[in-house]
Amino acid sequence: MRSDYILEISVESVEAAKAAERGGASRIEFCSNLRVGGTTPSNDMLKAARRSVRLPIFSMVRPRGGGFFYSEAEFEAMRHDVDAAKEAGMDGVVLGFLRADGEIDVARSAQLVERAGLLPVTFHRAFDECVDLGRSLEDVIATGATRLLTSGGRPTAPEALGVLGELVRIAEERLIVLPGSGIHAGNIREVVQKTGASEYHAGLSSVVRNAAVNIRAFEEEVRKLATVLRDCE
């Protein structure tokens, strides 16, 4: 039996972060506006989260919802957001860029990876917008990112288990492939068996509506997910 799987839980409030910690999460992804896939939280929220939980916290760095091709002004804002995450005591950042043609923007992503310094960088689901995921995986690796959060090019990870397993296989030790989207206690065992990943990401919006209000239900779903994952072979 393995006990070393990592469970990252995505939240947009301090109370949800605390609930995720109580429920057995391994790491927090802290965002604002999860309804649009997450945007950069305010500095005050990052600092409040850091004071409130002991778990590692990765901050989303994304200036707005919508597409992932950013203007120079937005890119400059993201530079400052990486600095703010470091100053707030975050343990990592989550970001990603596409070029105008829809391919991974290796150059800009690499600049922010370098700016993050010792903080690990997760390249987020902008990757899932790409057409050739195999080629795009190599591009993400070239940015210097540590992790890739992906649903395998489909709306949810359980819809793309074969693709995710292949990405894990190709990446090997060069990059941690982090399956995410649509994962919960009822399907995590199959996701583990068919992808072979070592880390998993969940926001649990498919089983808990409005986690910020339903904190107890959210905590219980995190606990159920963490328990099943802990027991996976």
C-alpha positions in Angstrom: 0.0 0.0 0.0 1.3 3.5 -0.9 0.9 6.4 1.5 3.0 8.9 -0.5 0.4 10.2 -3.0 0.1 14.0 -3.0 -3.4 15.5 -2.9 -3.6 19.2 -4.0 -6.9 21.0 -3.2 -7.9 24.2 -5.0 -9.6 26.8 -2.9 -10.5 30.5 -3.0 -11.0 31.3 0.6 -9.1 31.0 3.8 -11.9 29.0 5.4 -11.8 26.5 2.6 -8.0 26.2 2.9 -8.4 25.4 6.6 -11.1 22.9 5.8 -8.9 21.2 3.1 -6.1 21.0 5.7 -8.4 19.4 8.3 -9.7 17.0 5.6 -6.2 15.6 4.8 -5.0 17.6 1.8 -1.3 17.6 1.1 -1.1 21.0 -0.6 -3.3 24.0 -1.3 -3.7 25.8 -4.6 -4.9 29.3 -3.6 -6.9 31.3 -6.2 -9.6 33.9 -6.6 -12.5 33.4 -9.0 -12.5 29.6 -9.4 -15.6 29.9 -11.5 -13.4 31.1 -14.3 -10.6 28.6 -13.6 -8.8 30.8 -11.0 -7.1 34.2 -11.0 -4.4 35.8 -8.8 -5.5 36.3 -5.2 -4.9 39.6 -3.4 -1.7 40.0 -1.3 -3.9 40.2 1.8 -5.6 36.9 1.1 -2.3 35.2 0.4 -0.9 36.4 3.7 -4.1 35.4 5.6 -3.9 32.0 4.1 -0.3 31.7 5.0 -1.1 32.6 8.6 -3.9 30.1 8.8 -2.6 26.8 7.4 0.6 24.9 7.8 0.3 23.1 4.4 2.4 24.2 1.4 0.4 26.8 -0.6 0.8 27.4 -4.3 -0.6 30.7 -5.5 -2.3 31.1 -8.8 -0.7 33.8 -11.0 -3.3 34.7 -13.7 -4.5 38.3 -14.2 -7.9 37.5 -15.6 -10.2 34.7 -16.8 -10.6 33.9 -20.5 -7.8 33.0 -22.8 -4.1 32.6 -22.0 -2.5 35.0 -24.5 -1.5 38.0 -22.5 -0.6 41.6 -23.3 2.7 43.1 -22.2 0.8 45.0 -19.4 -0.7 41.7 -18.2 2.7 40.0 -18.3 4.2 42.8 -16.3 1.5 42.4 -13.7 2.2 38.7 -13.5 5.9 39.4 -12.8 4.8 41.5 -9.8 2.4 38.8 -8.7 5.2 36.2 -8.6 7.2 38.6 -6.5 4.2 39.1 -4.2 3.7 35.4 -3.8 7.3 35.0 -2.7 6.9 37.9 -0.3 3.8 36.4 1.2 5.5 33.1 2.0 4.0 31.0 -0.7 5.6 27.6 -1.5 5.0 27.7 -5.2 3.2 29.4 -8.1 0.8 28.3 -10.8 0.9 29.9 -14.2 0.9 29.4 -17.9 1.1 31.3 -21.3 0.0 30.5 -24.8 1.2 32.3 -27.9 -1.3 33.9 -30.3 -1.3 30.7 -32.3 -2.4 28.6 -29.3 0.9 26.9 -28.7 2.9 27.1 -25.4 4.7 30.4 -25.0 8.0 28.9 -23.8 9.9 32.1 -23.6 7.5 34.1 -21.4 6.8 31.1 -19.2 10.5 30.5 -18.7 11.0 34.1 -17.7 8.5 33.7 -14.9 10.0 30.3 -13.9 13.3 32.1 -13.5 11.7 35.0 -11.6 10.1 32.5 -9.2 13.6 31.4 -8.2 13.5 28.5 -5.7 9.7 28.4 -5.8 8.5 25.4 -7.9 6.2 26.4 -10.8 3.1 24.5 -11.9 2.1 25.1 -15.6 -1.7 25.1 -15.5 -4.5 23.9 -17.8 -3.7 26.4 -20.5 -1.9 23.3 -21.7 -5.3 21.6 -22.4 -6.0 24.2 -25.1 -3.2 22.9 -27.2 -3.7 20.7 -30.2 -0.7 18.4 -30.0 -0.3 17.5 -26.3 2.8 15.4 -26.8 4.7 18.3 -28.4 3.3 20.7 -25.9 4.5 18.5 -23.1 8.0 19.0 -24.3 7.4 22.7 -24.5 6.3 22.8 -20.9 9.4 20.8 -19.9 11.5 23.4 -21.7 10.0 26.2 -19.6 11.7 24.8 -16.5 8.3 24.2 -14.8 8.2 21.5 -12.1 4.6 20.3 -12.6 1.9 20.3 -15.3 -1.7 20.5 -14.2 -3.8 18.9 -16.9 -7.1 17.1 -17.7 -5.5 15.5 -20.7 -7.1 17.9 -23.2 -10.7 17.1 -22.1 -13.1 18.9 -19.8 -12.3 16.5 -16.9 -9.5 14.2 -16.1 -11.6 11.0 -15.9 -12.5 11.5 -19.6 -8.8 11.3 -20.6 -7.2 8.7 -18.5 -5.4 7.0 -21.4 -3.9 10.4 -22.5 -3.0 11.3 -18.9 -1.2 7.9 -18.5 0.7 8.5 -21.6 1.8 12.0 -20.5 3.0 10.6 -17.2 4.9 7.9 -19.1 6.5 10.3 -21.5 7.4 12.9 -18.8 9.1 10.3 -16.6 11.3 12.1 -14.1 11.5 15.3 -16.1 8.1 16.8 -15.0 5.4 15.9 -12.5 2.1 15.4 -14.4 -0.7 16.4 -12.1 -4.1 15.2 -13.3 -6.9 17.5 -12.3 -10.6 18.5 -13.0 -13.5 16.3 -12.1 -11.6 14.1 -9.6 -13.4 13.1 -6.4 -13.6 10.1 -4.0 -15.8 8.2 -6.3 -13.4 8.0 -9.2 -9.9 8.6 -7.8 -9.1 4.9 -7.5 -9.6 4.5 -11.3 -7.6 7.6 -12.0 -4.7 6.3 -10.0 -4.8 2.9 -11.6 -5.0 4.2 -15.2 -2.6 7.2 -15.0 0.1 6.1 -12.7 0.5 9.6 -11.5 2.0 10.4 -8.0 0.1 13.7 -7.5 -3.6 14.6 -8.0 -5.5 17.9 -8.0 -9.1 18.5 -7.1 -11.5 21.4 -6.5 -14.5 19.2 -5.8 -16.9 21.5 -7.5 -18.6 18.5 -9.1 -19.6 17.2 -5.7 -19.9 20.3 -3.5 -21.6 23.4 -4.8 -20.1 26.6 -3.5 -17.5 25.3 -1.1 -17.1 28.8 0.5 -20.6 28.4 1.9 -20.7 24.6 2.4 -17.5 24.4 4.4 -18.5 21.2 6.3 -19.5 19.4 3.2 -16.3 20.5 1.4 -14.1 19.3 4.3 -15.9 15.9 4.3 -15.4 15.5 0.6 -11.7 16.3 0.9 -11.5 13.8 3.7 -13.2 11.1 1.7 -10.9 11.7 -1.3 -7.8 11.8 0.9 -8.8 8.5 2.5 -9.4 6.7 -0.7 -6.2 8.0 -2.2 -4.2 7.0 0.8 -5.6 3.4 0.5 -4.9 3.1 -3.3 -2.3 0.5 -4.3 
